[in-house]
Amino acid sequence: MYDSESLPVRHDAPAWADLGAAMARGLLRQAVADDWSLALRARGVPHRLLRAGARWRILVPVARLDEAVQELTAYLQEQPVGPPEPEPRPGPLSPAVQAAVAVVGLATAFTVFMAAPHPGLGLYPETWDQAGRADSALILGGQWWRAVTALTLHADAAHFLGNAAIGGLFTALFGRRVGTGAAWALFVATGLAGNVLNAWFHGPGHLSVGASTAVFGVVGAMGAAAMAERRRPDLLRAVAPVAAGLGILAMLGTGGERTDLGAHLFGFLAGLPLGWLAGRRAARRGPARGWWPGLAALGLVALAWSLALTTP
């Protein structure tokens, strides 16, 4: 915004006074500054508008400050009195973000509970690990629930925090595309399927824990869902989302001595068909509404742990 009135620069240029301060208003919102400027211009009072961060200042020559105050006071008295304009407030978090925060909070509380001994309940950290880890021999022997319970176990705090941050972010983004409840249901479903496939691939003797199988399941599902929503049969553009998911798998899922590459890969592969189906459904009907798929997934986790803790 430029000066309201062009004033020549002279060696004897007048000093300037802050009209907002003189009116006991201080810095002004842009709408107020524009309104005052129009009023001063209509009454022939020279002035300048200067930006001060997100607000504005109106400067008038000191010699004409009293005149500007009188003219502006008269102008404001003529205006209809209404309620003050409220300051803008940040909007509420989206349902996808709210769900991600709730799930991460619940997972954090459960992880902290498992990390502490509870003699009265007969539960200790090693109890959870032995009962819930993804033991390929036991999964292949019929204990399918270990493919779910292992998603809630982690090697250490850094492992948990990484999965919570990345998994929460990706699932929240995926929820905007296919629906929040559906996204979290796919999180658990891809993790379960990925752990079962990983157990089958390795055979007896393989142990693993962590939610990264489900995290990469969501990555694969996101790519497949984006591919399913494309209507034009352009092969290059159609496979680009899946290729991007493979890039994420390569960057985040292959490093570290303790990384279970098979779990990451099979989680990603499990996400492809499930994500495709969710994407096709979203393309026809829009994102799925309702929380029930996510609540059903939470119920499956509870059932899996119930079986894990009661099975000899």
LUMNUKE-876671 format. One record per residue: residue in three letters; z, x, y of N, C-alpha, C, CB in turn. Coordinates in pm, whole numbers, plus 32768, in hexadecimal, padded with zeros to 4 digits. Glycine has a CB too. Layout:
% residues N
AlaZXYZXYZXYZXY;...
This chain:
% residues 312
Met800080567F8980008000800080008059807C807B7F9F8001;Tyr7FAF803280E27FA38083815A7FFF804F81C77F128085818B;Asp800B809D8235805A807082A680257FEC82D9805A80D98315;Ser80807F96830580567F148336800C7F2083BA80CD7EB88345;Glu802B7F8484077FE67F9784857FCF802B849980367F5C84FB;Ser7F54805184B77F3480DD84C87F68810C854E7E9D80F684BC;Leu7FC1816D854C7FFD81A185C67FCF823085DC8098819A85C1;Pro7F9A8251864E7F6A82D986677FDD833C86647F2082E186ED;Val7FBF83B486338024841D862E8021846786B3800A847E85B6;Arg8094846486F8809E84A8877A811B84FD877A80A1844187F0;His811B855E87D5819085B487E082098566881381738629883E;Asp81EE84FB885B825D84AA888D826E842A883B824784878921;Ala8246843287B6824F83BD875F82DF838D8758821983DD86D0;Pro82F383078756837B82D2875783C282EB86D48379823D8775;Ala844582EC86D8849582F2865D848F826B86188528831B867B;Trp84A4826D8596849881F48546852081CD850E8432820784D5;Ala8535814A850185B2811584CA859380BF845085FF80C38535;Asp85F180BA83F385E1806C837886097FDB8394863780A98303;Leu85A77F82839185C17EF683B086167EB58343853E7EAA83C0;Gly86027EDC82C486517EA3825886E57EC0826B86227ED881D2;Ala87057F3C829387917F5F82AB87C87F128322879F7FF682C3;Ala87787F00838A87A57EB783FF87BF7E2483DF873F7EC2846E;Met87777DEE837B878A7D64835187F07D5A82DF87047D278325;Ala88337DCB82C288987DD08258885C7DAC81D0890C7D708278;Arg87E07DD781BA879E7DBB813C87807E3A80EC871D7D6F8155;Gly877D7EAD812D875F7F2980E786CE7F2C80B887BC7F3A8070;Leu86B67F668041862F7F6D800B86037EE27FDE86297FD07F95;Leu85817ECA7FEA854B7E437FD484F07E3F7F5A84FE7E148050;Arg84EF7DCD7F15848B7DB77EAE84027DA87EEF84AD7D3A7E5A;Gln83997DC37EA583147DC37EDF82EF7D3C7F1C82AD7DEA7E76;Ala83147CCF7ED682F17C4A7F0983347C307F8F83187BDE7EA4;Val83B37C5A7F9D83FB7C46801B83BF7C9D808984917C66800A;Ala83A17D1C806583667D7680C882E07D4280FB83547E02808D;Asp828D7D0E80A1820C7CD680CB82207C5D812681B97CAF8051;Asp82807C098106829C7B92815682CA7BB881E283067B3A8112;Trp83267C1781EB83587C43826E82E87C8482BE83CE7CA5825C;Ser82947CD0827B82267D1382C181C77CAE830181DA7D6D8261;Leu81A97C4282B881527BDB82F081917B9A836C81337B6F8286;Ala82147B81836282597B4483D382587BA1844D82EA7B2283AD;Leu826F7C21843C826F7C7F84AB81E37C8F84E582A57D07847D;Arg81807C91849080F77C9F84C280D07C26851580947CB1844E;Ala80FB7BAE84E880DA7B35853481197B3585BE81067ABA84E8;Arg81897B7B85CE81CF7B80864E81B37C00869B82647B728638;Gly81547C4F866A81287CC586B3818C7D3786B581097CA0873D;Val81E27D41865082457DAC864B820D7E1C85F482CE7D788613;Pro81FA7E96862981C67F0585D9822D7F2E856F81A27F7D8632;His81FC7F5484FB82567F7A848E82087FC58424829B7EFF8453;Arg82527FFE83C98216804583598260801F82D8821B80DF8370;Leu82138019826B824C800281E6824A8086819981FE7F928198;Leu82BD80AC816482C78127811683068108808F831A81928162;Arg82CA813F80268301812C7F9F837C81857F8C8296814B7F33;Ala83E2814D7F4C845B81987F2A847A817D7E9784D481717F87;Gly843781C27E3D844681A77DAD840681227D8B84DA81A77D84;Ala845480C87D51842180447D2E84327FE07DA0846780117CB1;Arg846C800A7E0E84867FB37E8184377FE37EFB851D7FAD7EA2;Trp844E7F9F7F6E84037FBD7FE784617FC1806083937F557FFE;Arg8437800C80C5847C80128146841A7FE881B284B580A18162;Ile844D7FA2821883FD7F7F828E84367FCB830583FC7EE382A9;Leu83E3801C8344840C806B83B783CC8032843683E680FF83A5;Val841B8026849E83E97FF985218417805F858A841E7F688544;Pro83CE806A85FB83FC80C58664848980A08692839B80C386DA;Val84DC810686A8856580EC86D385698097875085AD816F86EC;Ala850A80AE87AB85088065882A84F07FD08815849E809E8886;Arg84B97FAA87A384987F1F878C84E77EE4871784047F108772;Leu85507F2C86ED85A07EFD867B85E17E778698860B7F658656;Asp86217E69870F86627DEA873085FF7D77872F86A77DF287B8;Glu85897D91876785217D28876984F97D0286DB84A47D5887B9;Ala84E77D67868384BF7D4C85F9852A7CFB85B084A57DCF85AE;Val85AA7D1D85C786177CD3858786197C4385B5869E7D1685A4;Gln86077C2C863886097BA4866E85937B53863786047BA78708;Glu851D7B8F863984A77B46860984B37B26857484277B988622;Leu84E47B87852784EE7B6F8497855D7B0B847685077BF3844E;Thr85CB7B1084C486377AAF84AE86067A2284C986B07AD08509;Ala85BA7A1285358583798E85568523795F84E9853B799285DD;Tyr84D479BD84B584757999844B84BE796B83CD841A7A11842A;Leu852779B583A685707993832C85B9790E833985D47A01830A;Gln85E878EE83B1862C786E83C685CD77F983B9866D786B844F;Glu854E781183CE84EA77A683C384C2778C8332846E77CA8414;Gln84E277EC82D884B777DE824D85167782820184B078688209;Pro84E2773581A0853976DE814F8599773280FB84E6768380F4;Val8615770180F2867B774880A68670772280128709772880DD;Gly866C77847FBD8664776C7F2D86BC77CE7EE385D377787EFB;Pro86CA77BC7E63871C781A7E1686DD78A47E16872E77E87D84;Pro872E790C7E1586F879947E1386A979AE7D93876879FA7E21;Glu864079FC7DA385ED7A1C7D2F86397A797CD285687A5D7D5B;Pro86487A557C5386957AAA7BF8864B7B2C7BDB86B17A607B75;Glu86987B947BC1865E7C127B9B86207C057B0F86C87C837B9E;Pro85AD7C457AF885707C3C7A7385CA7C797A0984E87C837A71;Arg85D07C36799886217C65792885C87C8B78B486877BFA78FD;Pro85F07CEF7868859F7D1377F3859B7CA1778F85D67D9277B0;Gly85257C8F775185147C2476F1855F7C40767084827C0E76D4;Pro85767BDA762085BD7BED75A0856A7C3F753F85E17B667561;Leu85AC7C7E74E185657CC9747A85157C6A742385C87D1B7425;Ser84A37C9A73F4844F7C47739E84957C31731883C47C887389;Pro84727BC572CF84B07BAD724C849F7C2271ED84767B31720D;Ala842B7C6771F284157CD8719984787D4971B583857D0C71A7;Val84927D63723584F07DCD725A857F7DA2723884E47DEF72F1;Gln85A07D23725386257CF27230863F7D00719B86347C5F725B;Ala85DC7CDE714985ED7CE870B885FE7D79708F85757CA9706F;Ala85AF7DD370CB85BB7E6170A886457E9670CA85507EB370F1;Val86797E70713F86FF7E9C716687687E66710587207E6F71F7;Ala87597DE670DF87B97DA8708387B57DEC6FFA879C7D137074;Val873D7E076FC687327E446F4187687ED26F43869F7E436F13;Val87447F1F6FAA87777FA86FB2880F7FA86FC187367FF27029;Gly88457F4B700F88D67F41701C89197F1F6F9888FA7EDA7084;Leu88DE7EBF6F4F89167E996ECD890E7F0D6E6A88CD7E1E6E95;Ala889D7F536E6A888D7FC56E1088EF80356E3287FD7FFA6E16;Thr890780496EB3896780B06EDD89F3808E6EAD896580C06F76;Ala8A1C80106EBF8AA07FE56E948AAF7FF56DFD8ABA7F536EBD;Phe8A487FD16DB28A4F7FDC6D208A56806E6CF489D57F986CDF;Thr8A0A80C56D398A0B81536D188A9481916D3389A0819E6D68;Val8AD0816C6DA38B56819E6DC38BBB816D6D5C8B8081726E51;Phe8BAE80EF6D318C0980B86CCB8BFC81056C488BED80226CB4;Met8B8181236C1F8B6C81696BA08B9C81F96BA68AD881666B7A;Ala8B9F82346C1E8BC682C16C2B8C5C82D56C208B9582F86CAE;Ala8CAA826A6C278D3D82756C228D7182426B9B8D7E82266C96;Pro8DDB827F6B678E15824E6AE98E6481CD6AFF8E7082B96AAB;His8E5C81736A9D8EA680F56AA28EEC80E36A1A8E47807A6AC2;Pro8F5D81286A0A8FA1812469868FC68097695B901F81796989;Gly8FED804269B990137FBB69958FA17F6D695690447F726A0D;Leu8F267F8F69798EB17F4C69408E737F9C68CE8E497F3469AB;Gly8EA9801268B98E70806768528DE880A068788E63801A67D2;Leu8DD280B068F98D5180E0692A8D62816569718D1180796988;Tyr8D0D81C4694E8D0E8249698B8C7D826F69AA8D5282B3692D;Pro8C6782D06A028BDC82F66A228B87831469A78BDC836F6A7D;Glu8BC1835A69478B73837A68CF8B5682FE687A8BBD83E2687A;Thr8BAB829768878B93821B683C8B1081DB68698C0881B86850;Trp8AFE81D368ED8A84819869248A0981E868F88A8C819069BE;Asp8A14826C690089A182C068E0897982B1684D89C1835368FF;Gln89DA82B667F489BA82AD676589878222673F8A3582CF6712;Ala89BC81BB678089938133675D890F810B679C89FD80D26787;Gly88EC81486810887B8115685A8803816F686A88A780F068DA;Arg880E81EF6845879C8249685C87268223680287C482DC6842;Ala86AF824D682D8636822E67E186298292676F85B78231683C;Asp8662827066FF865A82C1668685E3828D663686E182BB6631;Ser857A82DF662A84FE82AF65EF85118280655F8494831B65F3;Ala856682C36512857B829A648785B98210647F85D482FF643E;Leu861B81F664D7865D817464D586048106650F86E1817B6522;Ile85B581266575855880C265AB84F3809B6541851080F96629;Leu84BB80FE64FC845A80E06493849C8099641D841681606464;Gly852180AA64118569806763A685927FD963C885E180B56383;Gly856F7FA9643F858A7F1E646385E37F0964DB85C57EDB63F1;Gln86227F726511867A7F61658486267F66660586E97FCF6586;Trp85D77EFE661A857C7EF8668C85C47EFD671185297E7B6685;Trp86427ECB6710868B7EC1678F86A47F4967CF870F7E7C6778;Arg86A07FB4678086B2803967B98641805C681A86BA80A2674A;Ala85CC80206809855D80376864857B7FFB68EE84DD7FFB682C;Val85DA7F9D68F386037F606972867F7FA569A9861E7ECA6961;Thr86E37FB8695487617FF46984874B808269B987C97FF66914;Ala86EC80CA697E86D3815369AB86A481586A3C866B81956952;Leu866A80EB6A6D863C80E66AF886AF80EE6B5A85EC80686B10;Thr872880CA6B2F879C80C86B8887F281456B7B87F0804D6B6D;Leu87CA81A36B258815821F6B1187CA82936B53882B823B6A7A;His881582F26B8B87D783646BCE882383E36BAE87D1834C6C66;Ala87DA84536BB2881684D36B8E887D85006BF487AB853D6B81;Asp886584E46C7388C2850D6CDC88A784B86D5888B485A76CFD;Ala88F784D26DC388EB84836E3D886384946E7F895A84A96E9F;Ala882E850F6E8087AB85266EBF873E84D86E78878985BC6EBF;His874684D36DF286E684866DA386EB83F26DC9870184986D0C;Phe876583BF6DD3877483316DF8874183156E84880783076DED;Leu876983686EE4874283506F6F86AB83576F82878683B56FCB;Gly866A83B46F3D85D883BD6F47859483406F1285A684366EFD;Asn85BF83136E9D8584829A6E6385A3821F6EB785B782856DD5;Ala861C82186EEF864281A46F4085EE819C6FBE86D681A96F64;Ala85DC820D70018590820E707E84FD81F07067859F829570C4;Ile84BE8239700A842F82276FF2841381A16FAE83F8829A6F9C;Gly8466817F6F4C845180FF6F07846680896F6384AE80F46E92;Gly84CE808E6FB784E580217015847280117077856680387061;Leu843D808270A983CE807D71098351804370C983B1810A7141;Phe8329807A705682AE804D701682B67FBB6FEA828E80A66F9F;Thr83287F946FB583357F096F8683387EA86FFB83B47EF86F31;Ala83747ED0706C83707E7B70E282E17E69711483C87EB67152;Leu82947ED6711582077ECC713F81B77E7670DD81C87F597148;Phe81D17E87705D818C7E386FF781B17DA5700481AD7E6C6F6A;Gly822F7D8A7029825C7D00703882117CB670A582EE7CFC7055;Arg81E77CFC710D81997CBB717681127C8D714481877D1971EB;Arg80E07CCE70DC805C7CAD70A780627C3D703F801C7D28706B;Val80C37C466FE380C57BE76F72813D7B8B6F7480C27C326EF1;Gly819C7BA06FCE82167B506FD1828E7BA56FA982097AD76F74;Thr82FC7B926FEF83717BE76FDA83AA7BDB6F4D83DC7BC5703F;Gly83C07B606F1F83F77B4E6E99839B7B856E2E84117ABC6E7E;Ala83187B6F6E3F82B87BA16DDD82B67C396DDA822C7B6C6DFB;Ala82C47C786E4E82C17D0A6E5483367D476E0782C47D3A6EE6;Trp83AD7D106E1784217D476DD0841C7D266D3B84A27D126E0D;Ala83E07CB46D1783CD7C976C89836E7CFD6C4B83977C086C75;Leu83047D226C9482A77D866C6282E87E106C5D822A7D8A6CB8;Phe83437E2B6CB8838D7EA96CB583D37EBA6C2E83F47EB06D29;Val841B7E546C0484637E5B6B8484017E586B0F84C97DE76B79;Ala839A7E046B18833C7DF66AA882EF7E776A8F82DB7D846AC4;Thr82C17EB86AFA82787F356AE782D37FA56AB482357F606B69;Gly83517FA46AE183AF80066AAF83CA7FF56A1B842F7FFF6AFB;Leu83DD7F7869F083F47F5B6962837B7F87691084107EC5694D;Ala83047F5C6939828B7F7D68EE8271801368EB82127F346929;Gly82878054695E827180E4696482CE813169088281811569F1;Asn834D810A690183AC814E68AA838C81376816843A811F68C8;Val835F80BF67F5833880A4676982BF80F967438319800D6755;Leu825A80FE679B81E48150677F820781E467768179813B67EB;Asn8262820F67CA828C829C67C782D482BD674582E682BB683F;Ala832782606714836B827466948307827B662183D18204667B;Trp82A582236626823D822465BD81EE82A665C081DD81AB65CE;Phe81CE82D86638817E8351664581CA83CC66128155836566D8;His824A83D866368297844E661082CC8446658283098460666E;Gly82E483CE6550832283C164CE83B783DB64D582E1841F646C;Pro83FD83D46465848F83E7646484B68470649D84C583D963D4;Gly852B846E64E2856084EB6517855184FE65AC8521855A64D3;His8515849D65F1850284AB66828567845566CC8471848466AB;Leu85AA8491672F860E844B678085E3844E6812869A848B676F;Ser85FB83E1685B85DB83DE68EA862E83736930854483C56901;Val8643838969B1868683276A06864083276A8E872083496A16;Gly865882BC6ADB862482B76B6385C582446B7C85E183366B84;Ala85C282196BFB856C81AA6C2484E181D76C4C85AB81606C97;Ser84C482596C41844182886C6E83CF824D6C1B843C83206C68;Thr83EA82296B9D838381E56B4E835781656B9583B681C56AC0;Ala83B781186BC68397809C6C0D835C80B86C97841480466C1C;Val838A81236CD8835381466D5B82BE81606D51839B81C26D95;Phe829681AF6CEE820881CB6CDE81BE81546CA281F482466C87;Gly820780FC6C5E81C9807E6C35819E802C6CAD8228802E6BDD;Val81F480286D1481D17FE06D8F815E80246DD7824B7FD66DEC;Val815A80AA6DD580EA80F16E14806780CA6DD180FF818B6E0A;Gly806580C86D4C7FED809D6D067FCB800C6D207FFC80B36C72;Ala80327FB76D25801B7F286D3E7FE37F116DCA809C7ED96D2B;Met80147F5D6E2C7FE07F4F6EB47F4C7F716EBB802F7FA96F15;Gly7F257FDE6E7A7E9980046E7A7E417F9D6E357E87808A6E39;Ala7E6D7F6D6DC07E1F7F0A6D777E167E876DC27E5A7EF36CEC;Ala7E847E5E6E047E837DE16E507E217DEA6EC57F107DBE6E82;Ala7E207E5D6F0A7DC27E6D6F787D337E6B6F467DDE7EF06FC3;Met7D1B7EA56ED17C957EA46E977C6C7E166E6E7C8E7F026E1D;Ala7CCC7DC96E397CAD7D416E0D7C8B7CE56E807D217D096DBF;Glu7CBD7D036EF87CA57CAB6F6A7C1D7CC16FAA7D117CBF6FD0;Arg7BD77D2C6F857B537D466FBF7AEC7CEA6F7F7B2B7DD96FAD;Arg7AA27CA66FD37A417C446FA079B87C836F877A337BD07001;Arg79947CE76FD579127D256FC479147D896F5278E77D687045;Pro78AD7D8B6F0078AB7DE66E8C78867E746EB478487DB36E23;Asp78CE7EB16F1178B97F3B6F3B79177F926EE878D17F4D6FD6;Leu78E07FDA6E88793280246E297989808D6E7078DB80686DC1;Leu794E80D56ED0799981406F127A1081096F5E793E818E6F71;Arg79F9809F6FAB7A6780636FF67AC9801C6F9B7A318002705E;Ala7A987FE96F2C7AF17F9F6ED27B567FFC6E8F7A9E7F556E67;Val7B2980736E697B8480CD6E207BD481266E7E7B3581246DBF;Ala7BB681226F007BFC81796F5F7C9481636F5D7BC781626FEB;Pro7CC580E46F5B7D5780D26F587D99810F6EDE7D78803F6F5E;Val7D5881036E6A7D90813E6DF17D8D81D66DFA7D44810E6D74;Ala7D20820D6E337D19829E6E467D8882CE6EA17C9082C66E7E;Ala7DA6827E6F097E1582A16F637E9982A26F177E1C82406FDA;Gly7EAB82416EBE7F24823D6E6C7F2E82B76E117F2781BF6E19;Leu7EBD82E26DD97EBE835B6D877EE483D56DDA7E34836F6D46;Gly7EB883D66E587EDD84446EB07F7484476EC87E9484386F36;Ile7FAF83D16EDB804183CA6EEC808883F96E6D806E833B6F10;Leu805283D16DFA808C83FD6D7A808684956D6F804283BC6D03;Ala801684CF6D97800785606D8E806685A96DEC7F7885896DAD;Met807C85706E6580D285B36EC7816585A56EA780B7857C6F52;Leu818E852C6E7D821C85106E6E824C850E6DDE823C848E6EAD;Gly81F285006D81821F84E76CF7820B85576C9581DB84746CC4;Thr81E285CF6CC181C686396C61821886B66C788135865C6C66;Gly826F86B96CDB82BA87336CFA834587326CC082C187466D8E;Gly837D87AA6CB0840887B56C83841287CA6BED8454873A6CAA;Glu8474881B6BC6848588386B3884B387BE6AE984E988A96B26;Arg84FF87656B29853786F26AE284E286756AF285C586D76B13;Thr846C86856B2C841586116B4283D985E16ABF83A586336BA5;Asp83E385616AA683A785256A2E831D84F16A55840284B169F4;Leu82BA85496A4A823285256A7381FE84AF6A2281D5859D6A63;Gly822184AA69A181F1843B694F822383B66980821B844F68C0;Ala82A383AF69A882DA833369DC829383096A5B8371834169F5;His827983696AB4823383496B3081A583176B14822E83C46B8C;Leu815F835F6ABC80D5833A6A9D80CE82B26A5B809583A36A44;Phe8123829969F7811D821969B1814E81A66A09816F82206930;Gly81AC81C26A6381D2815B6AC3815C81376B1C8248818A6B19;Phe8115819C6B4B809E81856B9F803681336B528061820A6BCD;Leu801B815A6AD77FB781136A877FE180846A6A7F9D815D6A03;Ala8064806F6A5380947FE76A3A80847F906AB681277FEA6A0F;Gly808B7FCE6B2B807D7F826BA67FEF7F526BC280AD7FD36C18;Leu7F8C7F936B887F007F706BA77EDD7EE16B7E7EA27FD16B61;Pro7EEF7EB86AFF7EC97E2E6ADC7F237DC66B1D7ECE7E1C6A46;Leu7FA57DE46B2880007D836B667FE17D756BFB80937DAD6B52;Gly7FC47DE56C3D7FA07DDF6CCA7F1C7D976CE17F997E6A6D03;Trp7EBD7DAB6C867E3C7D666C907E507CCF6C8B7DDB7D946C1F;Leu7E9E7CA16C2B7EB87C116C1F7EFE7BDA6C9B7F0C7BF46BA3;Ala7F617C256CCD7FA87BF86D457F4C7BF86DBE80227C526D61;Gly7EF47C5A6DC77E967C5F6E367E317BED6E337E4D7CE26E37;Arg7DFF7BCC6DBC7DA17B5D6DAF7DE47ADA6DD67D6B7B546D20;Arg7E617ACA6DAB7EAA7A516DCD7EC17A486E637F307A4C6D82;Ala7EE57AB76EA27EFC7AB96F327E7B7AA06F807F387B3E6F5D;Ala7E097AD16F4C7D897ABC6F907D617A296F917D1B7B0E6F4E;Arg7D8779E06F277D6379526F1E7DC778F76F657D57792A6E8D;Arg7E4779166F587EAE78B96F887F0A78F36FF37F01788C6F16;Gly7EFA797370117F5679B2706F7FD079EA70267F80795070DB;Pro80267A34706D809D7A6D702E80F47A016FEE80EE7ABC7094;Ala81297A1E6F79817F79BE6F3381FF79A76F8381A179F16EA5;Arg8225792B6F91829F79096FD9831278F46F77828A788B702E;Gly838979066FAB83FE78F06F58843679736F2383DD78946EE4;Trp84B879716F0C84FF79E76EDC851179E76E46858479F06F1F;Trp84EC797A6E00850F796D6D7584D879DD6D1B84DF78EA6D42;Pro845F7A156D3184367A836CD884927AFC6CE483A67AAD6CF7;Gly84BB7B1C6D6085177B8B6D71859F7B716D3585267BAB6E03;Leu85D07AF66D4486507AD36D0786487AD56C6F867D7A486D36;Ala85D57AAD6C3885C27AB46BA785C57B456B78853D7A716B7E;Ala85887B9F6BC8858A7C2D6BA686187C646BAA85307C7B6C06;Leu86677C396C0D86F27C636C1587407C2F6B9C87337C316C97;Gly87237BB56B7387637B7F6AFB873E7BCE6A7E873C7AED6AE8;Leu86C17BFF6A7886967C506A0586E57CD46A0085FF7C6D6A0C;Val86FB7D106A76874B7D8B6A7C87D97D716A4A874E7DC46B0B;Ala88147D016A76889C7CDE6A4A889F7CC669B388CE7C616A94;Leu883A7C81697E88347C6968EE88277CEC68A187BE7C0C68CC;Ala87D47D4668D587BF7DC5689188427E15688A87537E1868DA;Trp888D7E1768F6890B7E6068F489727E1B689A89427E6F6982;Ser896E7D98689489C97D50683A89AE7D7767AA89BA7CB7684C;Leu892F7D7F6784890C7DA966FD892E7E3A66E488787D9266E4;Ala89197E8F674C89337F1E673D89C87F39672589027F6A67B8;Leu8A1D7EF0676A8AAE7F0967608AF07EC666E98AF17EDC67DD;Thr8AA97E6B66A98AE27E2366358AA27E4965B18AD47D8E6649;Thr8A387E9A65B789F57EC3653B8A377F426505895C7ED96552;Pro8A617F45648B8AA27FBC64528A45803564548AD17FA063C1;
